[in-house]
């Protein structure tokens, strides 16, 4: 078996202490490197979802404003969503399988 020699710079306590500290903080601590990366990924995903929900809310507000101010849009919405009809009018509902 070969004699394994420890490099001189690893015997130095001033070099060894920061190296051990860095390894501990990156891999063995409660808030390690993997936790930070997962948290950052979740944060970015939540930001994208928040932007989507803001855009969806704005689109819904515009549709509601249009329904409240425009009678033609209200009639179109009632016919499409609730299948309402005018008197003396036939209504045919076509569904796709």
RODO-2510 file (C-alpha; in nm, 4 decimals, decimal comma):
residues 97
     n   res          X          Y          Z
     1     x     0,0000     0,0000     0,0000
     2     x     0,1253     0,3436    -0,0915
     3     x     0,1897     0,6072     0,1693
     4     x    -0,0700     0,8736     0,1222
     5     x     0,0634     1,2196     0,1913
     6     x    -0,1659     1,5013     0,2943
     7     x    -0,0820     1,8207     0,1081
     8     x     0,0750     2,0899     0,3188
     9     x    -0,1968     2,3461     0,2455
    10     x    -0,4633     2,1079     0,3886
    11     x    -0,2732     2,0937     0,7177
    12     x    -0,2982     2,4704     0,7515
    13     x    -0,5833     2,5502     0,9935
    14     x    -0,6483     2,8870     0,8283
    15     x    -0,7245     2,7174     0,4970
    16     x    -0,8980     2,4136     0,6410
    17     x    -1,1456     2,6123     0,8542
    18     x    -1,3086     2,8119     0,5673
    19     x    -1,3156     2,5016     0,3455
    20     x    -1,4925     2,2955     0,6107
    21     x    -1,7278     2,5872     0,6837
    22     x    -1,8160     2,6275     0,3143
    23     x    -1,8801     2,2551     0,2709
    24     x    -2,0980     2,2536     0,5831
    25     x    -2,3007     2,5562     0,4721
    26     x    -2,3487     2,4279     0,1167
    27     x    -2,4459     2,0682     0,1885
    28     x    -2,5198     1,9933     0,5549
    29     x    -2,6977     2,3013     0,6880
    30     x    -3,0812     2,3247     0,7112
    31     x    -3,0782     2,5947     0,4452
    32     x    -2,8419     2,4234     0,2046
    33     x    -2,7743     2,4882    -0,1605
    34     x    -3,0479     2,2516    -0,2826
    35     x    -3,3103     2,4122    -0,0577
    36     x    -3,2194     2,7564    -0,1903
    37     x    -3,2408     2,6414    -0,5532
    38     x    -3,5800     2,4742    -0,4960
    39     x    -3,7114     2,7811    -0,3153
    40     x    -3,5979     3,0080    -0,5968
    41     x    -3,7684     2,7826    -0,8540
    42     x    -4,0939     2,7839    -0,6541
    43     x    -4,0749     3,1628    -0,6224
    44     x    -4,0345     3,2054    -0,9988
    45     x    -4,3263     2,9696    -1,0602
    46     x    -4,5455     3,1648    -0,8178
    47     x    -4,4490     3,4934    -0,9853
    48     x    -4,5528     3,3532    -1,3250
    49     x    -4,8822     3,2342    -1,1764
    50     x    -4,9426     3,5744    -1,0163
    51     x    -4,8831     3,7506    -1,3502
    52     x    -5,1228     3,5092    -1,5226
    53     x    -5,3890     3,5686    -1,2568
    54     x    -5,3466     3,9461    -1,2823
    55     x    -5,3964     3,9304    -1,6583
    56     x    -5,6964     3,7004    -1,6168
    57     x    -5,8486     3,9344    -1,3574
    58     x    -5,8035     4,2336    -1,5883
    59     x    -5,9620     4,0450    -1,8775
    60     x    -6,2576     3,9468    -1,6574
    61     x    -6,3009     4,3061    -1,5372
    62     x    -6,3104     4,4292    -1,8972
    63     x    -6,5678     4,1646    -1,9880
    64     x    -6,7823     4,2570    -1,6861
    65     x    -6,7616     4,6273    -1,7720
    66     x    -6,8607     4,5464    -2,1295
    67     x    -7,1560     4,3372    -2,0076
    68     x    -7,2745     4,6165    -1,7791
    69     x    -7,2515     4,8923    -2,0415
    70     x    -7,3360     4,7243    -2,3730
    71     x    -7,6785     4,5613    -2,4155
    72     x    -7,5729     4,3772    -2,7327
    73     x    -7,2877     4,2089    -2,5475
    74     x    -7,5238     4,1172    -2,2640
    75     x    -7,7666     3,9598    -2,5105
    76     x    -7,4851     3,7681    -2,6818
    77     x    -7,3598     3,6399    -2,3464
    78     x    -7,7099     3,5289    -2,2402
    79     x    -7,7650     3,3464    -2,5711
    80     x    -7,4251     3,1712    -2,5658
    81     x    -7,3969     3,0798    -2,1993
    82     x    -7,7581     3,0253    -2,0914
    83     x    -7,9183     2,9349    -2,4282
    84     x    -8,1835     3,2087    -2,3968
    85     x    -8,3957     3,2953    -2,6957
    86     x    -8,6367     3,5603    -2,8150
    87     x    -9,0076     3,4859    -2,8489
    88     x    -9,1039     3,3117    -3,1769
    89     x    -8,7462     3,1947    -3,2261
    90     x    -8,6191     2,8395    -3,2518
    91     x    -8,2984     2,7411    -3,0745
    92     x    -8,0765     2,4553    -3,1894
    93     x    -7,7905     2,3380    -2,9693
    94     x    -7,5096     2,1603    -3,1522
    95     x    -7,2645     1,9706    -2,9368
    96     x    -6,9461     1,7941    -3,0391
    97     x    -6,8665     1,4434    -2,9227
***
